[in-house]
Amino acid sequence: MADNSKSEGKLADDQYVSEKDHVYVLDVDNAKLAELGYKSEFKREFSLLETCAFSFSIMGIVASVSSTLSFGLLSGGHVGLVWGWFIPSFFRSLRTSAGLYYFSAKMAPKKWAPLACWVTGWANITGQVTLVCSIDFTCAQMITTAIAVNSNGETVLSLGATYGILIAILFSHGVVCSAATRILARLNIFYVVVNVGTTLAAIIALLVLSGDNKVSTKDAFTLFENNTGWMNNGWAFMLAFTAPMWTLTGSAFISGADRSFQLQVGVGATASLGWLLLISTSFVITSVSDLLSSPLELPLPMGQIFLNVLGKRGMLAIWSFIIVVQYVTGAAQGVDASRVVFAFARDNALPGSRWWKKMNSNSVPVNAVWFVMGWAAIFGLLGFSVTALTSLAGASVIGLYTSYAAPIFLRITSGRDKFEPGPFNLGRWSIPIGIIAVSWVSFVTTMLVFPPGQAPTPQTMNYAVLIVMAVFIFATVYWLTSAHKWFHGPVRNVDGVVEKDATQM
């Protein structure tokens, strides 16, 4: 076997050797990829521990809660914070890089498989790129918050300056995400320590240092205040769901079915720690109206909470770590998004695919990385709207959850007889849970196109629908005028018989 491998040559990352019409794969993950028609093109240098750490990093608990606190505050006050996070946490998804549109194609009727693949892929890329933008935009807002607090409110940066910081962050993330996979894998252990450590520190600091300056347990869990501008309290409360839906969209892509459980643990831990942080935050908010009308004009109210409880020095100390966490979250999401762009380009589904699917010598899709950062910078222009985060968060959730729901919908309809259960499956519960999942996504995506209030202005409009519809119109026109002639779904780049373990040949 060794002689044959030398004569035939090695592919990509030294994980495949070929002989005639056979492809021998050196591990189970690569065997599964080969069965699906793909050769392994990334270096698999994330251990199980590092994969879980990546999952934590990409969701950035304390930073995500700090970024989205305003959703809960506006949509129910204490109830919005606590229960607006708890309820949606049960509706979360995991996915593989490119697996979504692959299985949409597989589960759809043969005639409609290419279109199902096309719609799912474009929805996923829209969500991935806007998620990078929304994470980095809130990171820029965190920096402006720190500057405002440090200057006692004398220096409040303009929206233009905030956009400039966003561009700088995106550029640095482009550099980081272009690094070799082994470097990113090793850094994840450091990331998770900072992430979880800062979250626990924030919970303890808020509860201990606030002393007796807390609301009652009853108020912390049940006091409802509608500050949205919507007359219906039930609808106002449901708008708080945006926060956890945005945070938990960032679960890491799965490399092998055996890792699904580990990532479920990562997502579950994120949801649980986030809830504990929000409970502790709810206890120390003595007046929601005062917080929303902060004299410092801070873009993120969580900064004012830390300032009230910890003082200036304490706030800046913990806020600096939160900025690091958010920065790392953006970098992790940039890695994820670039892999999805690469995968879709590998199937020639993007304009200029031959550029976006190129790999460098370290098996990193550098061009795809800069594709993500470039489009994130364009979407970041929404930062000049006061509802920028609402628009960006809404677009990312709509795009990602639509792509999550598409293969599930096809699985419970046309794909019932095509589905082949893997080692991690729901068994007889797959159909009822699939129905719940599709119903939930349908509700959430509809909800997220609504503006924050009943009488929106150009400045307070929710522009999520503009982003989503712009991509939808482009993808539709592209499909009707050209793509339907040549796009037939996932493109196999491995042929022949697949053997799972070359060592047994």
PENORBEL-V215573 format. One record per helix or strand of 2 or more residues. SS is the DSSP state (h for helix, s for strand). FROM is the first residue (numbers start at 0). TO is the last residue. Records with the same first field share a line. If there is no record, write none. Layout:
# PENORBEL-V215573
SS=FROM-TO + FROM-TO
This chain:
# PENORBEL-V215573
h=1-7 + 27-35 + 47-58 + 60-73 + 77-85 + 87-89 + 98-106 + 109-149 + 158-176 + 180-208 + 216-221 + 232-237 + 240-247 + 256-283 + 287-291 + 300-345 + 352-355 + 365-383 + 387-411 + 426-446 + 463-485 + 501-503
s=9-10 + 15-18 + 21-24 + 74-76 + 223-225 + 496-498
